[in-house]
Every structure is written in C-alpha cells, then in structure tokens.
C-alpha cells in the first residue's frame, strides 16, 4: 500500500460561487463531505488548508487537522507547499491534492493517483484523465484537454481542442476521429514534497498564465507528469449554483453511498 497524505485546499473566495466550501449539502458544509470522502481513502493523514477563519472554524468542528495559509498564493500547488512546510513533511512524502469542491470524489481515485506517482519515480507529478465523449466537449474551453506520450506522460494541457484531426475536421467530420486520443483532464494531483519545494521557486510560466493552467508551470520547467485513466468515474465537482443543486438533489434522493 502506498504511503501518502491528502491536503484539501478550501478557499472562501470564488468568483462564480462565493463561500463555496461552506455551502450546505445535506446539512453539512461542502468541505465536510470532501473531508469525509478523503478519510475513506488509504491516506495516512488528511489536512484541510484554508485562508479564511470561517472555513478554519468549520474544519475544526469536523475534528480535522487544519492549516491556515496565506491569501497570496497564485495556485493551489503553492498553497500545498506551505502546508507541507508547516507540517514538516519530508521531501519524499507523497501528497494528494483533493479539491475542496469535490464532495462526491471516489476514494479509489485518491488511492490510484498516489500509487501511480509512487510507481513512476521519474515523474514529479501524477494526475488522471477520462475519455472525451464528443466534439462538443473537445471544443468547450471550460474542459481541459491533454495529450500524453507512449509512457503515459503528459505532453501538453490546453483549453483548446487537441489533438486536431486536420483531415477529418476539414472534411466536415463531426465525430472524434481516433477516440482513444481524446482525453479530458481531471483535477486531482499527487506530488512529492521535493517537487512542491522546487515548484514555488520557479517564476510562473507564460504558458501557465495564458492558459490559466498551473500544471503547465511544471511542464515548462521540464517536470514529467504521469497521466492515467481514472479507475472509476469521477463525478463533476461544484463550480456553479446549478452544480450545487445537482449534488444536493443526489443527496436528497439517497443516491450517494
């Protein structure tokens, strides 16, 4: 069994859904559901990281280990590095970043991404993907696409459609030409603490800023990112009010394990 820890970054500010981690789902704040799902994984420790006193107090009421972090971090990866530093974790510790807006995250994918990083020492990060379903998803800028090489290492991530099937799309084909090439990135990561310590020393990459994708900083500076297909379906997280109502309905109908 892979030894790893989970950190749940939970920010109060959100342009689309303010106070998101504290929004009620089935009588508990959203962050409580994320925390409880993470506890069902094989993690040795689960830590909530926040920059807000209200979330800090809510996490304490759960009995969780909670770390107050800076409000100035440009990305969740930077925030995790501060947690690792404050917790005194060793360079070889594996940390899984479980987003604070994933109240339905399956514990199996948390275990999977940690095990993948442990099995691939040449990689500084590991993450997961799932197949794209259609051209509409391919062209949706809110869906992050990726391509990977024969060793399952990421070559690039983008909000743009890729890979572009030149001949097929030029001839009006509206289906995915080679379906297994088209992958949607899932926002769960595993890192080693040594990588986090290096990451925060690197200036943000122009590609990272243009695409608004923090993982591009790692690729820009030559870090390999292992990408596997998720072992189980990863339900969509909560980004909008409509997402929140969808998740609330699932809980009210007793459809959540």
CORHU-V310035 format. One line per field, one symbol per residue. ss: DSSP state (H for helix, E for strand, C for the rest). A space follows every 50 residues. Layout:
# CORHU-V310035
ss = ???
This chain:
# CORHU-V310035
ss = CCCCEEEEEECCCCCCCCCHHHCEECCEEHHHHHHHHHHCCCCCEEEEEE CCHHHHHHHHHCCCEEEECCCCCCCHHHHHHHHHHHHCCCCCCEEEECCC CCCCCCHHHHHHHHHHHHHCCCCCEEEEEEECCCHHHHCCCCCCEEEECC CCEEEEEECCCCCCCHHHHHCCCCCCCCHHHCEEEEEEEEEEHHHHHHHC CCCCCHHHHHHCCCHHHHHHCCCCEEEEECCCCCCCCCCCHHHHHHHHHH HHCCCCC
